[in-house]
Amino acid sequence: MRLLIFSPYFPPHVGGLEGYVRDLDAELIRLNLVEGITVLTPRIPPEGPPFEQLAPDHRVVYYPAFDLIPNFPCPAPWRRGFAHALRVALKRREHDVVVCHTRFFLSSLAALAYSRAARLPLIHVEHGSDYVHLGSHSYSTAARLYDLTLGRLVLRHAQAVVAISQAAAGFVRELAGREATVIYRGVDHARYDSVRPCPELVAWSAGRPIATFVGRLIDGKGVADLIEAFAALEHEEALLCVVGDGPRRAELEALCAARGLQSRCLFTGYQPEERALELIRASDVIVNPSYTEGLPTSVLEAGLLRRGIVASDVGGTPEVVSDSHSALLVPAGDVAALRGALDALLADPELRARLGHAAREDAVERFDRSTSARSFIALARQLVEASDGPPR
């Protein structure tokens, strides 16, 4: 079994989707379930390498690309190296199954076109649980139209659809009228046991409690709501750490200044994954105020690191943590509820410890890397065995 994966992003670019692809690939190879994996992905950031051989049977080919709008990579066929990247990656004799991720990317359309031309089955992995939320009304309308046309096309014409959560499966059903196989992300639980707190963040806090957001600073993540809630906290000694970068960073920093939070708020900018985990480990509460989620990586990582969690009750979040058992969940966009949950957790170390312990136990039980990899490859084998001609 050889897989060709069209991924909209891949490390060194940082994000939940990238981590999902990398971890699934690594586990398939670790368990010797595949003969080879080729990942075809945009070279973003552009200073990244054009090619990586991660293992003898795992290679990544990066093609020139650019972000048309934030977090929407587009191929740049006029740039040097683009044609060579395609020649290296698209060798039909090397592939049995084509895989793509999230309908809202041009890479998924390319995967659909290639799978039909090469007469290979296509597995689409859906990470989203709702239409894309963008700051501009015109952008949001365009994104919905894209989903209702090209996104629906990908979902309906893939030979199989995998959803990373029940919420994502529900969205596939709503948008495309078909069922998806739910395969949760698998993680290496033991990896998180060795993570140590970031010493710089510990020194900055000087014993004061820290609430931390980890993610891209883009529309739909609810970071402005977090800042407004933080400004109204009763716990006035608490600190806020914002880990990540994106097109809304300057606006969010300005909002912090307008609310008088300069001395209590730290923007770290982009951080490598290991550093981000150290920042989570050094924090008391991890906050995910997003308006939509397929399966929130920062919430899963916070659970594995036994942190207190406050999150919006959206998408696949309740499949990672449950309200009052392993986290405090609040309605998306409800600043008052977010403030109340933050006050409660920041003021109560015992509550944080109890919720964090439960979050770790639930994550270990539900997100097993071996189970995820074996479920995925079993589906791929079924498609290969059933394939008797071009995709219909």
Salt bridges, closest charged atoms under 4 A:
GLU18 OE2 - HIS13 ND1 2.52
GLU18 OE2 - ARG216 NH2 2.63
ASP23 OD1 - ARG22 NE 2.83
ASP23 OD2 - ARG185 NH2 2.78
ASP25 OD2 - HIS58 NE2 3.29
GLU27 OE2 - ARG30 NH2 2.73
GLU27 OE1 - ARG369 NH1 3.46
GLU94 OE1 - ARG59 NH2 2.58
GLU126 OE2 - ARG103 NH1 2.80
GLU126 OE1 - HIS124 NE2 2.82
ASP130 OD2 - HIS133 NE2 3.31
ASP147 OD1 - ARG103 NE 2.84
GLU179 OE2 - ARG173 NE 2.95
ASP188 OD2 - ARG369 NH1 3.91
ASP193 OD1 - ARG360 NH2 3.07
GLU200 OE1 - ARG275 NH2 3.12
ASP219 OD2 - ARG248 NH2 2.90
GLU228 OE2 - ARG259 NH2 2.84
ASP245 OD2 - ARG249 NH1 3.62
GLU251 OE2 - ARG248 NH1 3.47
GLU253 OE2 - ARG249 NE 3.16
GLU273 OE1 - ARG22 NH1 2.50
GLU273 OE2 - ARG191 NH2 3.51
GLU274 OE2 - ARG191 NH2 2.55
GLU278 OE1 - ARG275 NH1 3.76
ASP284 OD1 - ARG352 NH2 3.65
GLU293 OE2 - LYS221 NZ 3.40
ASP343 OD2 - ARG339 NH1 3.27
GLU361 OE2 - HIS357 NE2 3.18
ASP362 OD2 - HIS325 NE2 3.17
